[in-house]
Amino acid sequence: MPIHATPRSALLSCRAPRAAALALALAAALATALPAAAQQPAAAATPPGAAASVAVPATAAPEGLYDALGGKPGIARIMNGLVDRAFKDERIGPLFKETKPQALKDSLTDQICVLSGGPCRYEGADMKSAHADLPIRKRDFNVLVELLQDSMDEQGIAFTQQSRLLALLAPMHRDIITVR
């Protein structure tokens, strides 16, 4: 049976290692959770004429990832599901108490669009600045990873494509975890 066709119960057993990788990757997602980053208009987050502040991965986005995620509309659906889940989750919901959900959804959509090779522009804060005042622990990332996986699963994103996205996000963890 192909990995993407593996029953969800079988995937749960491999979530621990995946969760760690995705948790690191999704630290980027939490970056926009800061009130300063997620609640200001994008233009206020980056001075006019400045380059988008999304960290550029060491390697280019894997060919076809943007399309595999459903393009910008598909990425928006994934991020909407992620943010809705994060706000409702009792473990990490409090991290988002001063965040406007729609601003976070929009920012994450643009960030993932850029990282996956899409034609978008991310103008949010850099990861280190965005997370500096948040008490983000590794276990918070693990929860967010689970929520992102659930959102991608709900949208029918194949396991291999999920892994490709996580590989792009993982290097950002150094700038995101603030509680060590």
N, C-alpha and C positions, 0 to 999 in steps of 0.2 A: 504494500500500500504506500503511495507517495506520501511524503511528509505532510504536504498541505491537505491531504485527505485523512490524516490520522485523527481518530476520535479525540474530542476535547479532553477526556479523562486521561488519555495517554500523553497529551501535550502538557498537562498539569505536572506530571512527574519530571519533565525536563524544564520546568519553569524556573527552578532555583538558579541554575547557571545563566539562563536567559534573562532572568529578572535582574541579576547583577549587572549584566551588560546594558540592558535597557535602562536600568535605574540611572546608570552613569549618563547614558545618552539623554534621558529625559530631564536631567538636571537643566538642560537647555530649556525645556518646556517650563520649568518652574521659574526661569529667569523672568518671564513676562508676568509672573504672579506678583511682583512688587508693585505697590501702588504707583510709584514714580514711573515705572516703565509701562505698565499695562493701562494706566488710567489717563495718561497724557496722550494727546494726539500724536501720531507717528512723527509728524514734522517737528514736534517739540523734543522728541527723543534724540534726533540726529540733526545737527546743524545743517542748514541748506548747503548743498554742494559737497557734503561729506559722503564718503562711501558707506554703503550699508554695513552695519556693525556685526552682522552674523559672522561667526568664525568660519573660515574657509577650511574644509577638511583637507588633510594632507593629499588625498587623492580625489579626483573628480567624482561626481555622482555616478553611480553605476548606470550604464546605458539602459534606458527604458524604465527606470524606477519611478520617475514622475508619472508616466502613463500607467504603470502597474498600480500606483496608488489611486488612480482615477482622475489624474490631473488636479487642477485646483478645486473643482467641485468635490471630488472624492476626498482630497486632503481636508477640506473644510468639514465634511461629514465626520471624518475620523476625529478631528480636533474638537468638534462640537460634542461628540460622544465622550471624549476624554475629559473635557472641562466639566460637562454635566456630572460625570461620575466623580470627579475630584471634589467638586463642591459639596456633593452629598456624602462623601466618604468620611466617616467619623474619625478615621486615623489621620488624614491629611487635610480635611476640609478647613480646619482652623487656620492653616497657612494662607488660605485664600480669602479670609474674612474682609479684607479691605480692597479686594480686587473686583473690578467690574467684569462679569463673565464674558460679555460680548467683546470687550476690548482684548481680553486674553485669547479668546477663540480666533479673532482676526489676526492678532500678532503671531500666534502659533501657526496658523495656516500659512501666513507669508514666510515664516522662518522655515517650515518644512518644505514648502514649495521651492524655495531657493536651494536648500540643501539637497533636494532630490533631483535637481537639474531643471526645474521649471522656470518660466519667464517672469517670476515675481520679484519684488524688491522688499527686503526686510529692513526696516528702519528702527528697530527697537534697540534697547540698551545692550551693551556687551554683557556677557555672562557673569563676569566677576563683579562688575558694578551692580548689576541687577540683583544679585544674591547676597551682597555684602551684609545686609541687615536682617536677613532671614535665618532662623535657626533650622537649617536643613541638614538632616541626618541621612546616612546611607539607607536606613530602613524606610525613610520617607520616599526615597527614590524607588525602592523596591515596590512600594504600594503603587506609586504612579506608573511604574512599568506594567504591573498587573492590569491597571485600568486602561493603559494604552493598548495592551494586547487584547483586552476585551473589546475595545472600540474597533481595533483593526479586524478582529475576528467577526464582529457584528457586520462589518462592511465587506466581508469575504476576501480580505487580503491574504494571499498565500503566505505560509510560514517563511518561505525563502525570501519573499519580498519584505516581510517584516524584519527579518534578519539583516537584509541589506540596509534598511533605514537605520536600524540600531547601530550598525557599524559606523555610520556617518555621525551619529549623535554621541557615541561613547567618549571620544576624546575631550569633550567639554566638561567632564566630571571634575577635573582639577579646579575649575573656576566656580563650581556650583556648590559642592558640599562645604558647608561652613562650620559644622560641628563635627569635630574629629575625635 
